[in-house]
């Protein structure tokens, strides 16, 4: 590889791919405290407060200003002593909304959930990519390469290295993220995805993932594997951070498993699980259609679903997902069940799981029990 292929070139390429997906691109320098376009009061502030407040107002017009302020405080300052616990709280807020109470016009006190993200209309949210975002915390000054903000919250961090430098590998970027988590943890309380790349290889993982679970993302739209000639970083950015796909990933494909003793492991679907579940959901809706629904749903189509060749609306035949050993079958089933029970067309269905081995019974029960937050009632 040419020595001219530097880290800054990888960074600029990443920003260009994000810009092509309609992210607003900003420099950390231009929005820094004291600058003309400053969006931060100080380097310890990790959210873009103005953008977050505007999003809360825009997405919750029915909620009084003082309740929105309460939601802002809860969200901006998660206060447990554990980074992972704070991240868990914020993730629940992102998915379910921030619980608030306020006085109704009739004088009674009512509860509400303040939405942070609009999952149905991706363009109703504000997507911003900031490069060289300086954070100072406990006398540590760190500068992640690219931070992705949605409605002012830093939901993803991308760390890049130069593959032309022998001492710098993709795992150097991984190690850098571990340092960031220790020294500037406030940035990661809001994190939903971590990306590492050396310009050749690219991997994606979660806040708690070790090296083994930083995995490639091998497809963009899900129907075929990406062309091997495409840079892996381009594939992961376009495959994951497309606005609709990223919001869907946050909402339905991230789970915290309690492994005992209060230890939480944050898991994200792999590309095969993500697209398999979306196809399975689309086919389930097709197979369960009533006659009166068929025309409308056929016209809507399905999101990246590769339909069965001979499938017909309402035929009660959903199809099969083939798994290989170690591909995460139980978690795929939990993600699928979570989407089916939430979909309004399914009207809160009963799901029956049948296995042919006792050890699978125990495995599935354990997975579903640990991932119970996926099997929730839709708050909105």
N, C-alpha and C positions, 0 to 999 in steps of 0.2 A: 504494500500500500504506500502511496505517495506520502512523503513527510508533510506535504501541503494540506493533507486531510486532517486538519486540526480540530480540537474540541470546539472551537468557535464556529467552524464550518458545520459541524454536526448540529450545534445549537441553532444556527440560522436555518438549516434545513428543517429541523423540527418545528420551528416557528412558522416557516413557510407552509408546511403541511397543515398546521393548526389554523393558520389564516385562511387556507383554502376551504376549511370547514366552518368559516364565518366566526372564528374566535377573534375578539379584539386583542391586538398585540400591543403590549406596553413594556417599556423598559423600567426595571426597578429603580434606575437612577432618576427618571423623569417624574416618578410618583413619590420619591423619597421625601421625608420630612424637610421642610424649608425650601423645597423647589416650587416653581411657579404652579405646576400641576399636581402638587402634593396631595396624596390621598391618605396619608398616615400622619398621626401626630408625633410619633416617635418610632424608633426601630424595634421596639418591643411589641408593637401593635401588629398582629398577624392577619387580621381580617380587614377588608376594605369597608369601613363602617358606613360610609354614605351609600354605597351600593347595596349593602345588606338592609339598611333601614328603608330604602326605596322599594326593594323587593318585598319586604314584609307589608308595606302599605299597599303596594300594587296587587299582591296576591290575596290580601285579606281586607277588602274594603268595608266589610261589615263589623270589623273589630275596632273598638275604641282606641284612641291613641295611647292611653295609659296602659292598656293591656298589651299593645304592640311593644311598648317600651319594656314591659315585664318579660315578654318573650325574647326581646333582644338581649336583655341582661342574662337570662337563663342560658341562652345559646352562646353568647360571647364569652362567658366566664364559667365553664364547667369546673366545679370546685372539689372533685375528689382528689386524693393524693396520688392516684394511679393514672398514668397516661392511658393505658388500655381501658380502664373504667370510664374515663372521660370520653374517650373515643366511642365507647359503646353507648353512652348517654346521647352524644351528638348524633350518632347514626340513627338511634330511635327517633330523635327529633326530626331528622331529615325525612325519614320514612313515614312517621305517624303524625308529625306536627308537634308544636310546643304547647303543652297544656297551660291554659290561663283561666282566670276567673274575672268577671267584671259585672257591674250592676246593669241590669236591663232597664229599658224605659219604664217598666212597671214597678221598679224598685227591687225586684227579686235579684238574687245572685245566680248567675249561670256560668257554666263551664264551656270552653271552646278549645279548639286546636288550631294554632296559628301555623299556616302552611309556609314552608321555606322554599320549596321547589314546586314548579308546575310540571307534573309528570305528563299530563295529557298534551300540552302545547309546548314543546321544547323551546320554541323561539320566544316564548313569554319570559324566559329566563335570560340572564346576562352571563355570557361565557367570555372570560378574559384570561389570556396567557401572559404572565409577567416573567421576563428573564432577569437573572441576577438580582433576586429578591433578598436583600440584606435583612437579617434578623439578629437582634442583640438580646441575649437573655443570660442572667447571672454571670455577666462579664465575658460571655462567649459571643463572638461575632462570627456568624456563618452566612453563606450566600448560596443557597440552592440554585441550580442552573435555570430551571423553569418551574414555576408554580402555576397550576390551573385553578382559577377561581370561578365558582358558579354562584351568582347572586352575592358576591363579596366574600364567600367562604373558600378557603384554600383546600379544595377537595382532592387534589392530586399533586404529587411532586415528581419531577423528572430529573434524574441526575445522569450526567453524561461524562464520558472519558474519551480520550484520544487513543484509538487502536494503533496508531503509528508509534506511540511511545511504548517501549517494551515493558516498562514497569507498571503501566496502567492497563488494566483489563476491565471487563464488564464487572468483575467482582470487586475491583477497586471502587467502582461506583456504588456497589452494594455496601461495602464497608463504610463509605462516606455517609450513606443514609443512616447506618447504625450510630455513627458519631452525632449526626444531626438529632436523632431521636433522644440521645442522652443530653445534649447540650442546649438544644432549642426545642424542648418538648411541646411548648405551646402551639407551635405550627402544626404539629401532628395530631392534636386533639380532634381536628376536623377532617383528617385524611381518610379517603376512601380507596385510593390506589397509589402505588409506588411503581415507578418505571425506571429501569436502568438500561443504559446502552453505551457501547463503545463505537457506535457508528456502523458496526458490522452486525453484531448480535444485539438483541433487545429482549428484555424479560419484564414481566409484570407480577407484582405480589401485593400482599397486604401488610398492615402495620406489624403484625406478629410473625410474618412468614420468615423462615430461615432460607438459606440458599436453595435447599431442595425444592421449596415451594415457590420460588420465583421462576415462572414458566413462560415459554414462548406463547405468543398469540398468532396462530398460523392462518387466519382468514380475515378478510375484510367484511364481506357481506354474508358469509356463512354458507353459501351453496357449494363453493369449491375452496380448496386450499389456495392461498395466494401464490402467484407466480414466484418461483425461487429467485428470479432476478430482481425482485423488489427488495429494497432495504427492510430488514426486520423492524427497524424503528418506524418506518412509514406504515407498515402493516399494523403494528400495535396501536399507533396513534389513530389511524383511520378506522381500524377495526373496533377499537374500544371507545374512543373519545368523540366519535360522531355523536352529536347532541342527543338524539333519541336513544341510541344504544347505551351511552354512558348513564343517562337517567334511568333506563330500564335495569341496567346492571346494579346501580345503587339501590333501587327500589325492591328488586326481586331476587338478586343473585349474590348477596353478601349476607353472611350469617356469623354470629358469635356462638361458638360451642363452649359450654362449660365442661371442662375436663375433670372437674373435681377440685375441692379446696379453694374455690373461688378463682381458679385459673381460667381465663378466657382465651380462646384461640379464634382469631378472625379469619374466616375463609371466604374466598371469592370463587365463583364458578370459572372453570377453564373454558376455552373457546368452544370445545366440543359439547360441554354441558349446557352452556348458554344457548347455542343455536339449536341443539337437540330439543331442549325444553320449549323454546319458542315455536318450533315446528310442531311439537307434540300438542301444545296448547291450541294452535291454530287448527290442527286436525281434529282435536277433541271437539272444538266448537262446531266445526263442519259436520262431524259425525253425529252430533247431538241435536242438530237443527230440527225444528218442526217444519211442517209444510209452509206455514205462513211466514216463516223467517227466511226461507231459502234464497229468494231473489235478492233481498237486501244484503245478506251476508256475502253471497257470491260476488256481488258488485264491489264490495269493500276490499275483497282480496285478503291475503294474509301476509304478515310481516316476515319476509325472508323464508317463507315456508316452501319446501319442495313437496308438492302434493303427491299423493299416491296416484299411480297411473289410472286406475280404474275406480277411484273413490267417487262417491256420490253424496251430495248433501243429505244428511239424516239417515245414512245407511248403518249407523251404530258400529262402524268399524274404524277404530282410530289408527291402528297400525302398530309397528314394532320399532323399538330402539335397540340396536345391537350394541353391546358393550364388550370391551376387552377386560381382562383381569387387571385390577388396579386402576381402572379409569374413573372411579368415584361413583359407582352405581347408586349407592344408598343416598348420597348427597344429591345426585341428579333427580332421584325420585322425590326427595324432600322439596327441592326447588319446584318441580312440576306440581306436586300437591299444593304447595303454597300459592301458586298462580291459579290453579283450578278452583280452589275454595274461595278465592277473592273475586273471581270474574263474575259480574252480575248476571250474565247469561246462564251461568251454571246454577244459580239459585241455591247457594250453600249446600253442595252435594255431600253425600257420604262416600268416602273412599275406602275400598276394601283391598288390602294387600295380601297376596297369596304367594307363599314360597314353598319350596320342596325340601328344605333342610332346616333343622332346628337352629343351627348356628346362624342362618340367615334371618330367622325370626328375631333372634337376639340382636343381631347387627342392625337390622332395620329399626327395631324398637329403640335401640340406643341412639341412633342417628336422629330419628324423629323427635325423641325426647329432648336431646341436646339442642335441636334446631326448632324448638317449639315457637320461637318468635316469627318464623316464616308462616306459620298457620294461624294468622291473625285475622281479625275482622277489619275490613277496609274503613279507615276513619273518615274518608272524604267521599 
